[in-house]
C-alpha cells in the first residue's frame, strides 16, 4: 500500500505580518486537492520571533484548519537558534521549547505507516548546551530507532545536518559539528533512509551514508533574490509530496497553483528583521 505524505516547511505565519497569507492559502488548497494521509511541517511556523505567544497561537489556528492530520517539529524561529551565532541573539532555551510544546503539543514525534517509521526531532536541541533536554531526546531517539521493528525509517528535522559535507564548519545554517557527527553516526547505524529538512527555503537532494537528504522549500517566501544560491539548492516556494510504500519512497517538489515567489531580503535588511517591519495584517 502507498501512503501519501506532504512535507511543508518555513511557513512563517503571523496575523500582524501576513506576507505569507496568499501562499499559505494556495498551499492549503493544494493539500486539500492531494488529500494526503498526513502533513509534516519541518519548522518555522511563526514569522521570526519565538517569544510572540499570540503569533504562536495564530499559527496553531492556521494548522488546525488544515484538511488532514498534521505533525510538526520546531524551527529556529519557533524555539530559538543554535550555536555558533543564534539569529537575533535568541538562543534555544528550555523556556522557549516549553512554550512551543504548550502550543503545539509536541516538539518530536513518531508515526508508523505501512512499512515505515516516520520520526521527527527537535533539531535545535542538537549541540544546544541544554544538556538535559538534549540527553532526553537522544535516549528517546535511540529507543525509537531501535524499536522500528523492521520498518524503514525517515527522519524529519528543521535544519540540514550539513550543506555540502558532514565535516564542514559550523554555521547557523547547519547542525553544530560535534552533535552533527554523533547524530549522523546514530542515524547511519540504524539505516535511516530519508532525512527531510527545511530552513533554507530551497529544494535540493544529496546523499550521505545510508540516507538521502531532501531539503523542502518554503511555503512562505524566498530568502534570496536570485535563481540559485550559495547553498547549492533551488530557491522555491512549494512543498514536497512523498509516496511511501514498504519497498521504498519517491518524492516530487510541487509549486501550488497561485503561489507567488518573492523575497523579503530587502525588508529584513531595512528593518533588522521582518518582525520590526510595518504591519501587513493577515
PATORRO-236770 format. One record per residue: residue in one letter; z, x, y of N, C-alpha, C in turn. Coordinates in steps of 0.05 Angstrom, whole numbers, padded with zeros to 5 digits, always signed. Layout:
<atoms>
aZXYZXYZXY/...
</atoms>
This chain:
<atoms>
x+00000+00017-00024+00000+00000+00000+00000+00017+00025/x-00016+00010+00045-00017+00025+00070+00001+00012+00091/x+00016+00028+00105+00034+00018+00126+00025+00029+00153/x+00020+00012+00172+00011+00020+00198+00036+00023+00216/x+00038+00047+00228+00059+00053+00247+00046+00062+00273/x+00056+00053+00296+00046+00062+00322+00067+00080+00335/x+00059+00103+00344+00077+00121+00360+00069+00119+00389/x+00088+00114+00406+00085+00116+00435+00104+00137+00445/x+00100+00147+00469+00118+00167+00480+00116+00168+00510/x+00137+00179+00522+00137+00184+00551+00128+00159+00566/x+00145+00138+00562+00138+00112+00573+00145+00109+00602/x+00166+00123+00611+00174+00125+00640+00174+00098+00654/x+00192+00081+00644+00195+00054+00655+00216+00053+00677/x+00211+00037+00697+00231+00033+00719+00224+00008+00734/x+00245-00007+00741+00240-00031+00757+00234-00024+00786/x+00244+00000+00795+00240+00008+00823+00216+00026+00827/x+00209+00041+00807+00186+00060+00809+00167+00052+00786/x+00154+00030+00790+00138+00018+00768+00110+00029+00766/x+00106+00055+00769+00079+00067+00767+00066+00061+00740/x+00082+00058+00719+00071+00055+00693+00067+00026+00684/x+00071+00007+00702+00070-00021+00695+00044-00029+00681/x+00022-00025+00694-00004-00034+00683-00010-00021+00656/x-00004+00005+00655-00009+00019+00630+00009+00010+00607/x+00034+00004+00614+00053-00006+00594+00044-00033+00584/x+00035-00050+00602+00026-00077+00593+00001-00075+00576/x-00017-00057+00583-00040-00052+00566-00032-00042+00538/x-00012-00024+00538-00002-00013+00513+00010-00035+00496/x+00026-00053+00508+00039-00074+00493+00017-00093+00482/x-00003-00099+00497-00025-00116+00488-00039-00103+00464/x-00044-00077+00465-00056-00063+00443-00039-00064+00418/x-00013-00060+00421+00005-00061+00398+00004-00089+00386/x+00004-00110+00403+00002-00137+00392-00023-00142+00376/x-00045-00130+00385-00071-00133+00370-00071-00118+00344/x-00059-00094+00344-00058-00077+00320-00038-00088+00299/x-00016-00100+00309+00004-00112+00292+00016-00093+00272/x+00027-00071+00281+00039-00051+00263+00065-00061+00251/x+00073-00049+00229+00099-00055+00218+00121-00046+00237/x+00116-00024+00252+00137-00011+00267+00125+00004+00290/x+00139+00005+00313+00133+00023+00336+00155+00043+00338/x+00148+00069+00341+00167+00090+00345+00161+00103+00372/x+00181+00104+00389+00178+00118+00415+00192+00145+00412/x+00178+00166+00420+00190+00193+00418+00200+00202+00446/x+00212+00183+00461+00228+00191+00483+00217+00188+00511/x+00234+00193+00530+00229+00189+00558+00222+00160+00564/x+00240+00142+00555+00236+00114+00561+00239+00108+00591/x+00256+00123+00605+00261+00118+00634+00244+00137+00651/x+00243+00130+00676+00224+00145+00694+00231+00174+00696/x+00256+00182+00704+00262+00210+00702+00291+00217+00707/x+00310+00197+00706+00338+00202+00712+00355+00191+00690/x+00369+00207+00674+00385+00197+00652+00410+00182+00661/x+00417+00184+00687+00442+00172+00696+00438+00145+00710/x+00414+00134+00710+00410+00108+00722+00413+00086+00701/x+00437+00074+00701+00443+00054+00680+00425+00030+00682/x+00418+00022+00706+00401-00002+00709+00373+00004+00699/x+00364+00028+00702+00337+00036+00692+00337+00036+00662/x+00359+00046+00650+00361+00045+00620+00360+00016+00611/x+00374-00001+00624+00375-00029+00616+00348-00042+00620/x+00334-00035+00641+00307-00046+00645+00288-00037+00623/x+00289-00011+00616+00272-00001+00595+00278-00015+00568/x+00303-00018+00562+00311-00032+00537+00299-00061+00537/x+00301-00074+00560+00290-00101+00561+00260-00101+00556/x+00245-00081+00566+00216-00080+00560+00212-00076+00530/x+00227-00060+00517+00224-00055+00488+00231-00080+00473/x+00250-00095+00482+00258-00119+00468+00236-00141+00468/x+00216-00137+00486+00194-00155+00487+00170-00146+00471/x+00172-00123+00458+00151-00114+00440+00147-00134+00417/x+00122-00138+00408+00117-00158+00388+00122-00150+00359/x+00138-00128+00355+00144-00119+00328+00169-00102+00330/x+00181-00095+00307+00205-00078+00307+00199-00051+00319/x+00220-00038+00329+00217-00012+00341+00241+00006+00335/x+00236+00032+00337+00257+00053+00335+00251+00073+00357/x+00272+00087+00366+00269+00106+00388+00286+00131+00383/x+00277+00153+00394+00294+00177+00398+00292+00185+00427/x+00313+00199+00437+00313+00204+00466+00296+00228+00474/x+00287+00227+00499+00274+00249+00512+00292+00262+00532/x+00282+00283+00545+00299+00298+00564+00306+00281+00588/x+00289+00261+00596+00296+00244+00618+00315+00222+00610/x+00320+00219+00584+00339+00199+00574+00367+00209+00571/x+00370+00235+00563+00397+00245+00557+00402+00272+00571/x+00384+00281+00588+00387+00308+00600+00371+00328+00584/x+00365+00350+00596+00347+00370+00585+00362+00393+00572/x+00347+00408+00555+00359+00431+00541+00355+00456+00557/x+00366+00479+00546+00362+00505+00559+00333+00513+00555/x+00323+00533+00571+00339+00550+00588+00343+00540+00617/x+00326+00522+00626+00328+00512+00654+00324+00482+00654/x+00346+00467+00651+00344+00438+00650+00331+00426+00675/x+00313+00407+00670+00299+00393+00692+00319+00381+00711/x+00315+00385+00737+00332+00374+00758+00362+00382+00755/x+00367+00404+00741+00395+00413+00736+00411+00391+00722/x+00399+00377+00704+00412+00356+00689+00411+00363+00660/x+00430+00379+00650+00430+00386+00622+00439+00363+00604/x+00431+00364+00579+00441+00344+00560+00471+00347+00558/x+00485+00324+00558+00514+00324+00556+00523+00302+00537/x+00548+00305+00528+00559+00284+00510+00558+00257+00523/x+00565+00256+00548+00566+00230+00563+00538+00218+00565/x+00518+00233+00569+00491+00223+00571+00481+00213+00544/x+00488+00228+00523+00480+00219+00496+00494+00192+00490/x+00520+00191+00496+00535+00166+00490+00523+00143+00506/x+00515+00147+00531+00504+00125+00547+00477+00116+00535/x+00462+00135+00525+00437+00128+00512+00442+00111+00487/x+00461+00119+00471+00467+00104+00446+00478+00077+00453/x+00494+00075+00474+00504+00049+00482+00481+00030+00489/x+00460+00040+00502+00437+00024+00510+00419+00017+00487/x+00412+00037+00471+00391+00035+00451+00401+00031+00422/x+00427+00036+00418+00438+00032+00391+00433+00055+00372/x+00421+00076+00381+00414+00099+00363+00405+00122+00380/x+00408+00146+00370+00393+00169+00380+00380+00185+00357/x+00381+00173+00333+00367+00183+00309+00364+00160+00290/x+00346+00163+00271+00342+00141+00252+00330+00151+00226/x+00332+00135+00206+00317+00139+00181+00306+00112+00173/x+00280+00111+00165+00267+00086+00158+00248+00092+00135/x+00252+00079+00113+00236+00084+00089+00214+00063+00087/x+00190+00072+00081+00167+00055+00075+00156+00064+00048/x+00135+00051+00039+00124+00057+00013+00115+00086+00011/x+00129+00102-00004+00122+00130-00009+00131+00150+00012/x+00143+00140+00034+00150+00158+00056+00178+00152+00066/x+00191+00173+00077+00215+00171+00092+00209+00180+00121/x+00213+00163+00140+00209+00169+00169+00236+00175+00181/x+00238+00198+00193+00264+00208+00204+00260+00214+00234/x+00278+00204+00250+00278+00211+00278+00304+00226+00286/x+00301+00246+00302+00325+00261+00311+00326+00263+00341/x+00350+00268+00351+00354+00274+00379+00349+00304+00382/x+00324+00311+00388+00316+00339+00390+00328+00353+00413/x+00339+00339+00433+00352+00352+00456+00379+00365+00448/x+00389+00357+00425+00414+00370+00416+00409+00398+00405/x+00385+00404+00397+00379+00430+00384+00382+00452+00405/x+00401+00470+00400+00406+00492+00418+00419+00483+00444/x+00431+00459+00445+00442+00448+00469+00469+00460+00478/x+00483+00472+00458+00510+00481+00464+00531+00459+00459/x+00522+00435+00453+00540+00413+00445+00545+00416+00415/x+00563+00435+00408+00565+00444+00380+00572+00421+00361/x+00591+00404+00369+00600+00382+00351+00577+00363+00346/x+00564+00354+00367+00542+00335+00364+00519+00347+00348/x+00513+00372+00354+00490+00385+00340+00497+00389+00311/x+00522+00397+00305+00530+00401+00277+00530+00375+00262/x+00539+00354+00275+00539+00328+00262+00510+00319+00255/x+00492+00323+00274+00464+00316+00268+00452+00334+00247/x+00459+00359+00247+00448+00378+00227+00457+00369+00199/x+00482+00361+00196+00492+00352+00170+00478+00326+00162/x+00476+00308+00180+00462+00283+00175+00433+00288+00167/x+00419+00306+00181+00391+00311+00175+00388+00324+00148/x+00405+00342+00141+00403+00355+00115+00407+00334+00093/x+00427+00317+00096+00432+00296+00076+00408+00276+00075/x+00397+00270+00098+00374+00251+00099+00349+00263+00086/x+00344+00288+00091+00320+00301+00079+00324+00304+00049/x+00348+00313+00041+00354+00318+00013+00354+00292-00003/x+00360+00270+00010+00361+00244-00003+00335+00228-00003/x+00313+00241+00004+00287+00227+00006+00278+00217-00021/x+00288+00227-00043+00284+00217-00070+00254+00215-00077/x+00240+00238-00071+00212+00240-00078+00192+00229-00058/x+00203+00216-00037+00185+00206-00016+00174+00230+00001/x+00150+00227+00011+00140+00246+00031+00157+00241+00057/x+00158+00261+00074+00175+00259+00098+00159+00265+00123/x+00164+00248+00143+00153+00251+00170+00177+00252+00189/x+00176+00270+00208+00198+00274+00228+00187+00267+00256/x+00203+00253+00271+00196+00245+00298+00218+00256+00317/x+00209+00269+00339+00227+00281+00359+00212+00281+00386/x+00226+00288+00407+00213+00287+00434+00197+00312+00439/x+00211+00335+00441+00197+00360+00448+00183+00372+00424/x+00159+00383+00429+00147+00400+00408+00166+00423+00401/x+00166+00431+00376+00182+00454+00369+00171+00479+00381/x+00145+00481+00384+00132+00503+00397+00105+00494+00408/x+00095+00510+00427+00069+00503+00440+00047+00518+00425/x+00050+00543+00421+00029+00559+00407+00038+00572+00381/x+00061+00585+00381+00071+00598+00357+00101+00594+00354/x+00111+00593+00330+00140+00589+00326+00158+00610+00338/x+00147+00634+00344+00164+00656+00355+00160+00659+00385/x+00149+00640+00398+00144+00642+00427+00170+00641+00443/x+00169+00650+00468+00193+00649+00486+00202+00620+00491/x+00227+00618+00498+00238+00591+00505+00228+00582+00532/x+00221+00557+00534+00215+00544+00560+00226+00516+00558/x+00224+00501+00580+00233+00473+00579+00213+00455+00564/x+00191+00467+00555+00171+00452+00540+00175+00453+00510/x+00192+00471+00500+00195+00473+00471+00225+00473+00463/x+00230+00473+00438+00258+00474+00428+00267+00503+00429/x+00292+00508+00438+00302+00535+00441+00300+00551+00415/x+00294+00577+00418+00285+00594+00396+00303+00595+00371/x+00329+00600+00374+00346+00602+00350+00347+00575+00336/x+00351+00554+00351+00352+00527+00339+00325+00520+00328/x+00303+00528+00341+00276+00523+00331+00272+00536+00304/x+00279+00561+00301+00275+00575+00276+00291+00562+00254/x+00316+00555+00260+00333+00543+00239+00322+00516+00231/x+00314+00500+00250+00304+00473+00244+00277+00474+00229/x+00259+00491+00238+00233+00493+00224+00237+00503+00195/x+00255+00521+00191+00260+00531+00163+00271+00508+00146/x+00289+00492+00158+00300+00469+00143+00279+00449+00137/x+00262+00442+00156+00241+00422+00151+00220+00433+00131/x+00214+00458+00132+00195+00470+00113+00208+00470+00085/x+00233+00476+00083+00247+00477+00057+00246+00450+00043/x+00246+00428+00059+00245+00401+00048+00216+00390+00047/x+00197+00407+00054+00169+00399+00052+00161+00377+00071/x+00173+00376+00095+00165+00356+00115+00135+00360+00121/x+00120+00338+00120+00091+00340+00122+00081+00334+00150/x+00095+00318+00165+00086+00309+00192+00109+00313+00211/x+00104+00326+00234+00123+00328+00256+00110+00317+00280/x+00119+00293+00289+00107+00278+00311+00124+00280+00336/x+00113+00290+00358+00129+00293+00382+00113+00283+00406/x+00125+00285+00430+00113+00277+00455+00117+00298+00476/x+00129+00289+00499+00139+00307+00520+00117+00317+00539/x+00094+00325+00529+00074+00339+00545+00052+00321+00556/x+00053+00295+00549+00033+00276+00558+00005+00284+00549/x+00004+00298+00526-00021+00309+00515-00025+00300+00487/x-00050+00300+00478-00056+00296+00450-00065+00323+00438/x-00053+00331+00415-00061+00356+00402-00051+00356+00374/x-00063+00372+00356-00055+00375+00329-00055+00405+00322/x-00033+00414+00309-00031+00441+00300-00018+00441+00272/x-00020+00463+00257-00008+00465+00231+00009+00490+00229/x+00033+00487+00217+00051+00509+00213+00069+00503+00189/x+00072+00522+00171+00088+00517+00147+00078+00493+00131/x+00096+00476+00123+00089+00453+00107+00078+00430+00124/x+00080+00432+00151+00076+00408+00168+00052+00410+00185/x+00041+00386+00191+00022+00382+00213+00038+00372+00237/x+00034+00386+00260+00048+00379+00284+00029+00363+00302/x+00037+00338+00308+00020+00320+00323+00034+00313+00349/x+00020+00318+00371+00030+00310+00398+00020+00283+00405/x+00037+00265+00414+00030+00238+00422+00025+00238+00452/x+00004+00226+00462+00000+00224+00491+00020+00205+00503/x+00020+00203+00529+00038+00185+00544+00027+00157+00546/x+00045+00137+00548+00036+00110+00554+00037+00105+00584/x+00045+00125+00600+00050+00120+00628+00029+00133+00647/x+00031+00160+00650+00014+00174+00669+00013+00204+00661/x-00007+00218+00671-00011+00246+00664+00007+00264+00680/x+00011+00288+00668+00025+00309+00683+00007+00326+00699/x-00018+00328+00690-00037+00347+00701-00060+00332+00715/x-00073+00347+00733-00095+00336+00749-00122+00344+00738/x-00123+00355+00713-00149+00365+00703-00151+00358+00674/x-00175+00363+00662-00181+00353+00636-00168+00369+00613/x-00162+00394+00618-00148+00410+00598-00124+00423+00612/x-00105+00432+00597-00081+00444+00610-00072+00468+00595/x-00052+00483+00606-00043+00508+00593-00031+00504+00566/x-00024+00479+00558-00011+00475+00533-00031+00473+00510/x-00056+00471+00517-00077+00471+00496-00082+00443+00485/x-00072+00423+00498-00077+00395+00490-00097+00381+00508/x-00100+00355+00503-00118+00339+00520-00101+00319+00535/x-00098+00322+00561-00082+00302+00576-00094+00274+00572/x-00077+00255+00565-00087+00229+00557-00065+00208+00560/x-00073+00184+00570-00056+00161+00568-00064+00146+00543/x-00046+00141+00524-00053+00128+00500-00030+00127+00480/x-00037+00125+00455-00017+00123+00433-00030+00133+00408/x-00014+00135+00386-00025+00143+00360-00019+00121+00340/x-00040+00114+00325-00037+00096+00302-00037+00113+00277/x-00017+00109+00261-00015+00123+00235-00018+00102+00212/x-00032+00111+00192-00033+00096+00167-00021+00112+00145/x+00003+00104+00136+00018+00118+00115+00013+00104+00088/x+00007+00119+00068+00007+00108+00040+00019+00130+00022/x+00026+00123-00002+00040+00142-00019+00025+00168-00024/x-00001+00169-00018-00017+00193-00023-00020+00211+00002/x-00012+00201+00026-00015+00217+00050-00014+00200+00075/x-00023+00211+00097-00022+00197+00122-00047+00205+00138/x-00058+00186+00152-00080+00191+00171-00072+00180+00198/x-00085+00190+00219-00078+00181+00246-00102+00183+00264/x-00100+00168+00286-00121+00169+00306-00108+00163+00333/x-00116+00177+00353-00107+00172+00381-00123+00149+00392/x-00110+00131+00405-00123+00108+00417-00116+00106+00447/x-00136+00098+00462-00132+00091+00490-00134+00061+00494/x-00112+00047+00498-00114+00018+00500-00133+00009+00523/x-00146-00013+00518-00163-00025+00538-00147-00031+00564/x-00158-00022+00586-00145-00029+00612-00127-00007+00623/x-00121+00015+00608-00104+00035+00619-00119+00052+00640/x-00104+00062+00659-00116+00080+00679-00103+00107+00676/x-00120+00128+00675-00109+00155+00673-00106+00167+00701/x-00081+00170+00709-00076+00181+00736-00052+00199+00733/x-00049+00217+00752-00028+00237+00752-00008+00231+00775/x+00018+00237+00770+00038+00236+00791+00046+00263+00800/x+00030+00283+00794+00036+00311+00802+00042+00313+00831/x+00025+00302+00848+00029+00304+00877+00054+00290+00887/x+00059+00266+00874+00083+00251+00881+00108+00268+00875/x+00109+00280+00851+00131+00297+00844+00135+00321+00862/x+00113+00333+00869+00114+00357+00887+00124+00349+00915/x+00115+00327+00925+00122+00318+00952+00151+00310+00954/x+00162+00297+00933+00189+00285+00935+00209+00299+00918/x+00202+00319+00903+00220+00333+00885+00223+00321+00858/x+00220+00295+00855+00220+00281+00830+00211+00253+00836/x+00200+00239+00816+00190+00212+00821+00212+00193+00830/x+00236+00198+00820+00259+00181+00827+00264+00180+00857/x+00256+00201+00871+00260+00203+00900+00237+00193+00917/x+00216+00185+00903+00192+00175+00917+00197+00147+00928/x+00180+00138+00946+00182+00110+00956+00180+00091+00932/x+00195+00069+00934+00196+00050+00912+00170+00035+00908/x+00162+00031+00883+00139+00015+00876+00150-00006+00856/x+00157-00030+00866+00170-00049+00848+00152-00056+00824/x+00166-00060+00801+00152-00068+00777+00138-00095+00781/
</atoms>
